[in-house]
Amino acid sequence: MTKQPDEWLDDVPDNDEEEDEEIIWVSKSEIKRDAEELKRLGAELVDLGKNSLDKIPLDERLRTEVELAQRIKKEGRRRQLQLIGKLLRSIDVEPIRVALDKLNNRHNQQVALFHKLEMLRDRLIEQGDEAMGDVIALYPDADRQQLRSMIRNAQKEKAGSKPPKSARQIFQYLRELAEAK
């Protein structure tokens, strides 16, 4: 028995059934952008030092491939980065991104702290005891006598156009105080 043209429509599913099984189409361009982004993430991993790499949650195979890429040069490195990108596509990269962000943020915070300490040191050398109150307010454990002695030496060195040995000592002392806090 052959179906008449009006009966063909009976075999077509309703729109309600299609909505239940919604398919998300991804363009080739989007797939390529994602792959490039993962290769960049892999390159960022390869550029890390051993201590930083230890803080990133990597599975054994990926860790091995990253360490291998660190030893390879030129074209071999490019191919190795492609392999790392391929491995990254098959795993959840969010924990890796979070760990990298923490590493980068810690570095930025450390740089900001150093700038703050440098400015504080410069104020101490320029203003002397006037700026001492700010240091004591920030770091109550600071040794006033030792700090005053270093400030006097730094001012003498600056006046005599000598190397800033005491200024470096002040910075180091402030850094120790900040790390102990």
C-alpha positions as CSV (number, residue, x, y, z in Angstrom):
1,M,0.0,0.0,0.0
2,T,1.4,3.3,-1.0
3,K,0.9,6.5,0.9
4,Q,-0.9,9.4,-0.5
5,P,0.8,12.9,-0.3
6,D,-1.6,13.9,2.5
7,E,-0.5,11.0,4.6
8,W,3.2,11.9,4.3
9,L,2.7,14.7,6.8
10,D,1.7,12.2,9.5
11,D,5.3,10.9,9.6
12,V,6.8,14.3,10.3
13,P,7.4,15.0,14.0
14,D,5.7,17.9,15.7
15,N,7.8,21.0,16.7
16,D,7.2,20.1,20.3
17,E,9.2,16.9,20.0
18,E,12.0,18.7,18.2
19,E,12.4,21.3,21.0
20,D,13.0,18.5,23.5
21,E,16.1,17.5,21.6
22,E,17.6,20.9,20.8
23,I,20.9,20.7,18.9
24,I,23.5,23.4,19.4
25,W,25.5,24.0,16.2
26,V,29.0,25.3,16.6
27,S,30.7,26.9,13.7
28,K,34.1,25.8,12.4
29,S,35.5,29.2,13.2
30,E,34.4,28.9,16.8
31,I,36.0,25.5,17.1
32,K,39.2,26.9,15.7
33,R,39.1,29.9,18.1
34,D,38.7,27.6,21.0
35,A,41.5,25.4,19.8
36,E,43.8,28.4,19.5
37,E,42.9,29.6,22.9
38,L,43.8,26.2,24.4
39,K,47.1,26.3,22.5
40,R,47.8,29.7,24.1
41,L,46.9,28.2,27.5
42,G,49.4,25.4,26.8
43,A,52.1,27.8,25.8
44,E,51.5,29.7,29.0
45,L,52.0,26.4,30.9
46,V,55.2,25.7,29.0
47,D,56.6,29.1,29.9
48,L,56.2,28.5,33.6
49,G,59.1,27.5,35.8
50,K,59.2,24.2,37.7
51,N,58.1,25.7,41.0
52,S,55.1,27.5,39.4
53,L,54.2,24.4,37.4
54,D,54.1,22.3,40.6
55,K,51.2,24.6,41.7
56,I,49.1,23.8,38.6
57,P,46.7,20.8,38.8
58,L,47.9,18.7,35.8
59,D,47.4,15.1,35.1
60,E,50.5,13.0,34.6
61,R,50.4,12.8,30.8
62,L,49.8,16.5,30.4
63,R,52.6,17.3,32.8
64,T,55.0,15.1,30.9
65,E,54.1,16.7,27.6
66,V,54.6,20.2,29.1
67,E,58.0,19.3,30.5
68,L,59.0,17.8,27.1
69,A,57.9,21.0,25.3
70,Q,60.1,23.1,27.7
71,R,63.1,21.2,26.4
72,I,62.2,21.3,22.6
73,K,63.1,24.2,20.3
74,K,61.7,25.6,17.1
75,E,59.3,23.5,14.9
76,G,59.2,20.6,17.3
77,R,58.0,23.0,20.1
78,R,55.2,24.2,17.8
79,R,54.0,20.6,17.2
80,Q,54.4,19.8,20.9
81,L,52.2,22.9,21.7
82,Q,49.6,21.5,19.3
83,L,49.6,18.2,21.1
84,I,49.2,20.0,24.4
85,G,46.3,21.9,23.0
86,K,44.7,18.7,21.9
87,L,45.2,17.1,25.3
88,L,43.6,20.3,26.9
89,R,40.5,19.9,24.7
90,S,39.8,16.5,26.3
91,I,39.9,17.7,29.9
92,D,38.3,20.4,32.1
93,V,40.7,23.3,31.9
94,E,38.9,25.5,34.5
95,P,41.0,24.4,37.5
96,I,44.2,25.1,35.4
97,R,42.9,28.6,34.5
98,V,42.1,29.3,38.2
99,A,45.5,28.2,39.3
100,L,47.2,30.3,36.6
101,D,45.2,33.3,37.6
102,K,46.2,32.9,41.2
103,L,49.9,32.7,40.2
104,N,49.6,35.8,38.0
105,N,47.7,37.7,40.7
106,R,50.2,36.8,43.4
107,H,52.9,38.2,41.2
108,N,51.0,41.4,40.6
109,Q,50.3,41.7,44.4
110,Q,54.0,41.3,45.1
111,V,55.0,43.9,42.5
112,A,52.5,46.3,44.0
113,L,53.9,45.7,47.5
114,F,57.4,46.3,46.3
115,H,56.3,49.6,44.8
116,K,54.6,50.6,48.0
117,L,57.7,49.7,50.1
118,E,60.0,51.7,47.7
119,M,57.8,54.8,48.0
120,L,57.8,54.4,51.8
121,R,61.6,54.0,51.8
122,D,62.0,57.1,49.7
123,R,59.7,59.1,52.0
124,L,61.8,57.9,55.0
125,I,65.0,59.1,53.4
126,E,63.5,62.4,52.3
127,Q,61.4,63.3,55.4
128,G,63.3,61.3,58.2
129,D,61.4,61.2,61.5
130,E,58.3,62.8,60.0
131,A,57.6,59.7,57.9
132,M,58.6,57.4,60.8
133,G,55.1,57.6,62.3
134,D,53.6,56.1,59.1
135,V,56.0,53.2,59.3
136,I,55.3,52.5,62.9
137,A,51.5,52.7,62.2
138,L,51.9,50.1,59.4
139,Y,54.4,47.9,61.2
140,P,54.2,48.2,65.0
141,D,57.0,45.7,65.5
142,A,59.5,48.0,63.6
143,D,62.7,48.8,65.6
144,R,62.8,52.6,65.6
145,Q,66.4,52.9,66.6
146,Q,67.6,50.6,63.8
147,L,65.4,52.3,61.3
148,R,66.7,55.8,62.3
149,S,70.3,54.6,62.0
150,M,69.7,53.3,58.5
151,I,67.9,56.5,57.5
152,R,70.8,58.7,58.7
153,N,73.3,56.5,56.8
154,A,71.1,56.6,53.6
155,Q,70.8,60.4,53.8
156,K,74.7,60.7,54.2
157,E,75.1,58.3,51.2
158,K,72.7,60.4,49.1
159,A,74.4,63.7,50.0
160,G,77.8,62.2,49.2
161,S,76.7,60.6,45.9
162,K,77.7,57.2,47.2
163,P,76.0,53.9,46.3
164,P,72.7,53.5,48.1
165,K,73.7,50.6,50.3
166,S,71.6,51.8,53.3
167,A,68.6,52.6,51.1
168,R,68.7,48.9,50.0
169,Q,68.9,47.9,53.7
170,I,65.9,50.0,54.5
171,F,63.9,48.4,51.7
172,Q,65.0,44.9,52.8
173,Y,64.0,45.7,56.4
174,L,60.6,47.0,55.4
175,R,60.1,43.9,53.2
176,E,60.9,41.6,56.2
177,L,58.4,43.6,58.3
178,A,55.7,43.3,55.6
179,E,56.3,39.5,55.2
180,A,56.1,39.0,59.0
181,K,52.8,40.9,59.2
